[in-house]
Amino acid sequence: MRPLGDASTFKSDWIRGLVAARGRTVRAVPGAYGVMSRSAPEPGRVGVVIGGGCGHYPAFAGLVGPGLADAAAIGDVFTSPSAEQVYRTARAVDGGAGVLFSFGNYAGDVMHFGLAARRLAAEGIASRTVLVTDDVASGPADRPEERRGVAGGFFVFKTAAAAAHRGYPLERVEALARHANARTRTYGAAFAGCTLPGHDEPLFTVESGAMELGLGIHGEAGAETVPSLAPGDLADVLVDRVLDELPPGRRVSVLLNGLGRTTPEDLLICYGRVHDRLVAAGRIPYRPEVGDFVTSLDMAGISLSVIVLDDELAALYDAPCESPGFTRVAGAPGDREAAGGDAGGSTAADVPSPAAPPDGPVGPPRGVAAEVLAAALAVVREHEDELGRLDAVCGDGDHGQGMVRGLRAAVAAAQAGAVDQETPDAVDTGAADADAVDRGAADADAVDRGAADADRATDADTQRVGRHLLRAGTALSDAAGGASGALYGVLLTEIGAGLGRSAAGPVTLDAVAASVDSAFEAVRALGGAEVGEKTLLDALDPFRASLLAQCGSGTTLAQAWAAAADEADRGARATSDLVARRGRAARLGPRGRGHPDAGATSLALMLGAAAQVLARRAGARTGAGTHHVEER
């Protein structure tokens, strides 16, 4: 994403906007590129001045306000503020007790803040400087003074500011800031580089399927390139690198920081694993923070900062403050010192886990319901990206992803139902052999060998299959969510309920047709749509009609299902010529023509996959079930 600001005026433009938007807590430093707290200067109190280049918001200007830093001097993007700007900013907040400077350990900042300190000294204003050196990727452990400062500077700034607001003398404020820095460690990773204002290309690129470990915050590439990691695996790497150097101590404060483009949801997913790992290592997270604190324009990345707290640091960290980027309410208690604990007593362990992991196995299907749903899952997963593109024409593009998630849960639920049964499903063999028996559950007595007729299905207990589908439909709706989850969930549950009301014995075409017919009406009522309005009904209706038309014809269920699945496929393809009249797609009007409906397409895919399972179980060979996602 290219920054919107003009390169020549970027610094002044965003400072002006910040002051206008957050005038309750900050104001502009007169005659300087900086912001100062509305409560500064305070006579007799140390002034805390932080700063650095812009492009890191909320750092540094967003961490200025009552209870936090008194001022921030701001340079151009990723560039130190000049000594003149630092000097003017410090003078503006000097209350007569001296000034504490704190900033990242970068050559330009060190020189310009140092020159400003010399000028203040010449005028009789005392100052001290604490460099932030928290980044473990930027230097050896035995020479921490060579390391750069990254997101862990937040803990140093908070400590120094709280100490100053308590009225501590300059020397004590400096000592506590150094103490916080010495107990803070940070490690980060980048997924994509950032782009400077006025430029079209990022400062560095990350190859597809890779990430950079040990990144900086000025657009630098990482120290090493590794294959992309899932959030949990990345959390393990971050925690391992930080724990390796973390000083002793049980209570820790944690900052999981986004670099500008990482979503809050991804940060929280990663934090869940970070939290578990820290607790397992005997480190108890205290008032953890998750969000953007020290960014790098639009960089996609994440960093983990941990500070080991003692009682004094914890008290300073608890102190109230208000700033554009961080606020702590006065008198609010810290988090309970228990794994995942909060004031209400709930823990992270109280959050339910998915029925099956997003990408993990669900086990071999047992029972016809589980086997049909597993086949549906496989075909939808195969076409997940295409279904997403179809959905993105008029929606949010998540149909394929949601259906995969829902079907995984449905398979697991049907599987659990089959395993719970004390006796295995019997199988209509016709020409079947032992391979047609439900795998791992049946024995010779479970096979109906010679009593089968043309109306029999693959599982003999209609009511049992109905119960499995009821469980699967509920699980699908819960896991998939959204409109598709509700509609497909009611489709499965209504078919299951219909079969459950049927007479005990083999599943017949008549029973299935009647159940599908009832489910069609339920889906239509729930969604409020009609056939011809470019929804999944345009595939479900011809499927239903075909099944009903074949009742009493002597056609087996497997054969009838295959023919009906072909009709559903034709109906799904025909939605390409329809104009949507329901949901978000209706807003497109005629512009929606030329693209088949995602819901109708996924239904046709699943019905075709089910036809193949039924045909295999019945020992028949048909050409049904070969369906393709196309945009016509």
Sequence and secondary structure as in RCSB ss.txt:
>XXXX:A:sequence
MRPLGDASTFKSDWIRGLVAARGRTVRAVPGAYGVMSRSAPEPGRVGVVIGGGCGHYPAFAGLVGPGLADAAAIG
DVFTSPSAEQVYRTARAVDGGAGVLFSFGNYAGDVMHFGLAARRLAAEGIASRTVLVTDDVASGPADRPEERRGV
AGGFFVFKTAAAAAHRGYPLERVEALARHANARTRTYGAAFAGCTLPGHDEPLFTVESGAMELGLGIHGEAGAET
VPSLAPGDLADVLVDRVLDELPPGRRVSVLLNGLGRTTPEDLLICYGRVHDRLVAAGRIPYRPEVGDFVTSLDMA
GISLSVIVLDDELAALYDAPCESPGFTRVAGAPGDREAAGGDAGGSTAADVPSPAAPPDGPVGPPRGVAAEVLAA
ALAVVREHEDELGRLDAVCGDGDHGQGMVRGLRAAVAAAQAGAVDQETPDAVDTGAADADAVDRGAADADAVDRG
AADADRATDADTQRVGRHLLRAGTALSDAAGGASGALYGVLLTEIGAGLGRSAAGPVTLDAVAASVDSAFEAVRA
LGGAEVGEKTLLDALDPFRASLLAQCGSGTTLAQAWAAAADEADRGARATSDLVARRGRAARLGPRGRGHPDAGA
TSLALMLGAAAQVLARRAGARTGAGTHHVEER
>XXXX:A:secstr
    S TTTHHHHHHHHHHHHSTTTEEE TTSSEEEETT   TTS EEEEEEEESSTTTTGGGBSTTSBSEEEEE
EETS   HHHHHHHHHHH  SS EEEEEE  HHHHHHHHHHHHHHHHTT  EEEEEE  BGGGS TT GGGS   
TTHHHHHHHHHHHHHTT  HHHHHHHHHHHHHTEEEEEEEEE    TT SS SS   TTEEEES  SSS   SEE
EE   HHHHHHHHHHHHHTT  S SEEEEEEEE BSS HHHHHHHHHHHHHHHHHTT EE S EEEESS  TTBE
EEEEEEEE  HHHHHHHHS EE SS EE TT     SSTT  TTS  GGGS   SS SSS   S  SHHHHHHHH
HHHHHHHTHHHHHHHHHTTS S HHHHHHHHHHHHHHHHHHHHHH SS   EE TT  GGGS TTT  GGGEE S
   TT  S S HHHHHHHHHHHHHHHHHHH HHHHHHHHHHHHHHHHHHHHS SSS  HHHHHHHHHHHHHHHHH
HH   TTSSSTHHHHHHHHHHHHHHTTTT  HHHHHHHHHHHHHHHHHHGGG    STGGGGGGGGGTTS  HHH
HHHHHHHHHHHHHHHHHHT    TT       
